[in-house]
Each structure stands twice: as structure tokens, then as C-alpha cells.
Amino acid sequence: MTASQTARQLARAELTRAIKEAATRQLAETGAAALSLRAVARDLGLASSALYRYFPSRDALLTALIIDAFNAVGAAAESGAASAAPADPGARWLAACRAVRQWALAHPHEFALVYGSPVPGYRAPTDTVDPATRVTRLMAGLVVEAHASGLLRPPAQPLPGPRLVAQQVLDSAGGAPAEPYADLVERSLTLWISLIGTISFELFGHLNQVITDYPAYFDAAMTIAAEAIGLRVLSPPPA
């Protein structure tokens, strides 16, 4: 690779970063549905035709922002889990949840982009799937680890009726565990829903004048969700 090729690659990477930063600012100002390559170009002082060499459409730029956001929150969750006691899956679950919340508070518009209302007319391509499931794979791994190590209590009352999740979900989880944990996949979904739902309620103002201590309430909500599937937090990490 020549020096000129290296310089061009660096310049392209720098402009790509600048485009995504300008697009993120536009998310904060007008929302994802109004994202416009022309507006981003104006913000950067460029001709709109120049941006199409980097992102051929609005959806391509949205996809890049979505992948970046999912990878960022995934990295935050993984770092949080790694900070807690290795032998305590419950503590690692809580630490990961705290890290996701802190990321969301610091990046509310990116959180809204990936966990809020769908963008009208946008269809996410398959290359968003792996980043999108990064946090869920971490959470599922902690549940599997707790089950394998005997740290998961069986449910007091199994869920009634037929399976409540699609077969492809069961297949991706390696099948349903044996009794008394046969409904563990269904129960584990409540962990994910509780995490994103509790953060969303705080971030979008639905708990204003309801909760007096958001961090303490969040910890309590995550602990309750974990206990509902039998996951105990043996040694809560320092707040």
C-alpha cells in the first residue's frame, strides 16, 4: 500500500466519521424519520452528491448509525458484566444492566433509534442482526451459566399451556431445558423486556414525579426481574 493510498483511506475514514457525527446531531434535532443526506451535507458544508460516495441512501446511513449504536451498547454491557464477580452471574447481570442504562442516559437519541419507534419506510438489513443481538447474547449466556452452575432456582409455578416462543428462538437457544426449567426461555425474555422497558420509562419521562431515586429503583427492578426467573444476585456490585 502506497502513502497516497493510506492518506486517502485515512481521509475517507475521517469524513465517514464526520458524516455519522452530523447525522447523529440531526437525530437529536429532528428525529430519525427526518434524517436527510442533504441536511447532513449542509451541516458539513459539502455538496450532497459528495455524501452519496460514502452512503448511497438515507437508509444506508441509518444502517451505519444503528450498527454503531448496537455495538456501542453491546460493548458497554460486556464491560459492565466483566467488572463484577466472575462466579456470580446475577451480579454480572446487574452490572451489565447498569452499564446499558448509563449508556442510554449518555446517548438518548441513539437509544431511541435502536429501541424506540421504528423509522417509517426503513427495513433493517441482515447485517444489523449480529450487533442487535449482542446484549441479548450476553444476557442469555449469563442465564445459561447460572443454570449450568446450579445457581438458578427452579420456578415455583411453571408457566401453563403450550410453548410461548417461536421454534426458531428455541433452536437458537439450543432447545428447551429439561424440567423444571422447561419454560426458562420464556421467562428469560422478561429480563430483556424489563431492562429496555425500565430504561425507556425513565429516559422518555414516564416516571417523572413517580420515582424519587432512579438508580436505586433501577437496581430494584432489575433484581426483581432476575429473581422472577430464579437468578439470584449473590453479591451486588458497588453502585
N, C-alpha and C positions, 0 to 999 in steps of 0.2 A: 504494500500500500504506500502510495506516494504522500509527500507532505501536503500537496494540494487536495488530494482525496480526503485526508484526515481533517484538514481545515473545513472542507465542505460538509463532512459528516458532523463536525462539531457545530458548525453554523446551523445546520438543519436541526440538530437536537435542541439547540438553544431557541430557535424560532418555534419549534414544536412546543417546547415548554412554555414560551410566552403566549402562544395561541391558547393553550389549555388554561393558563392563568387568567387570561382575558375572558375566556368562556366561563370560568368559574365565577368571576366577578359579575358577569351577566346573569348567571343563575341567581345570584343574590339580589340583583336589581329587578329582574323581570320574570324569573322562573324558567324551568326547563322547557316548557311548552313554547316560549317565545324566543328560545335561543336562535340566533341568526348569524350566519357566517359573515354577512355584510356588516352587521353591527360589530362583530369581533374585529373585522378588518379595519373599520373606522377607529376603533379603540386603539389599535396598534399603528395607525397611520399608514396602512397598506392598501393596495388595490385588492378588491375582493377576489379577483382572479388569481392572485398570488396564494391565497389560502387553499384554493382547490388543488394545488400541487401537494398539499400536506393532508388535507381532509377533503375528499371529493364530494361530501354532502354533509348536511347538518347531522344526519343520523350517524355518520362515521365519527364526527366529533363527539356526539353524545356517547357513543360506544366507548371511545377512549376515556372520557370522563368517568363513565360508570365503572370500567375496569380499574382505573386508578383508585376510585373510591372504595370499591370492594377489596382491592389489595391492601389499601391503607388500613381499613378497619380490621381486616384479617390479620395483618402484621401486629396491630395494637392488641388484639385478643391473644395472639400467640405469645407476645411479650409479657402480657399480664399473667397468663397461665404459668409461664416459665418462672415467674417471680415468687410463686407460692411453693409450699412444701411438696416435693415430688411424690411422696407417698400418700398424699391427701387429695384425691380427685375432687372432693367437694370444695376444698379451699381453692384449688386451681380454677374450678368453675366460677366461684365468686370473684376471684381476681381477674379472670378473663372478662366477666360481665362488667366489672368496674372499669376496665380498660376500654371496652366498647362504649360505655356511657361517656367517659371522658373524651373519647374521640368525637362522639356525636355532639357534645357540647361545644367543642372547639371547631367543628366543621358542620354546622347545622344544615347548610344548603346541600352539601354532598350527601349527608344522611337522608335528607328529604328526597334527593334524586334517586337513591337506590332503595329506600324503604318507604317512600311516600306514594302519592298517587301516580299511576302510570302516565307517561307522556303520550298525549293523543297522537296516533299515527305512527308511533315508534314501535318496532319489533326488534327485540334484542337478539343479536346473532348468537350462534352457539359458542363463540369464543368468550362470552361473558359467563358461561356456566361455571367453569372451574373457579374463577375469582369469586363468583357469587356464593359458592358453597364452602368457601374457605373457613368461615366462622362456624358453620354448621358441622363441618367435618371435625373441627376441633372439639366442639361440644359433644358430638356423638362419640368421639374417641374417649372422652373423659367418662361417659356413661359406661361404655364397654369396659374400660379399665376398672371402674368401680365394681361392675358385675363380676369380672374375672377374679378380682382380688377379695371378693366376699364382703365388700363394703356397701353393697346395695341391699337395702331391706326389701323383702317382698311386699307387694301391696296387701293392705288389709282386706280390700274388696276388689276382686278382678273386674275389669270392665265387662259389661254384659253384651251379648249379641255377637254378630259376625265381625270380621276384621274391619277396621275403620280407615285403613290407609291402603293406597293402591299397591298392587302386587309389585310394580317396579320399585317402589320405595322399600318394600320388604326385601326384595332381591338385592338392592344396593346396600342394605344393612346386613346382608349375609343370612337373611331369613329370620323368622321369629324365634326368640329364645324359648327354651323349654319352660314348662310350668315350674314355679308360679310366676314366671316373668314373661309369659307369652304376650302380654299387651304392652311390653316395655317400649316398643317403637311408638305406639300411640301416645303413651304417657310422656315420652321424651320430647315429642313435639311441643308440649306445653312449656318446656324450658325455653325453647326458641321464641315462641309466641309471647311468653312473659317478658323475656329480655327486650325484644323490639317494641312490644306494646307499652311497657313501663317507660322506656326512654321516649317514645313518641308522645305519650301523655304529658311528660314533663316538658319536652322540647317545644311542643306546639301549644302550650299554655292551658292544657285541660285540667291541670292540678293547681292552678292559681287559687290562692286563698283556701286551699284544701289541705295541703301538706305544709308542715312547719319546718321540717328538716329533710330536704330532698336526698342527700347522701344516705342518711340513716334509713329513710323509707325504702330507698332502692335496695339497700342491703337486705332489709327485712323481706321485701317482695321476692328477691332472688333466692333467699334462704327458704321461704315458704314454697316456691316453685320446685326447688331441689328436693325438699322433704316430701313433696307430693308424689315423687317417683321413687322415693326411698334413698335419695342421695344425701348423705349427711355431711355437713361441713364440720369436720373434727377440730380444726384449728384455724379459725378465721384469720386471714392475713390482715396486718395493720392497715387501717383506713388511710 
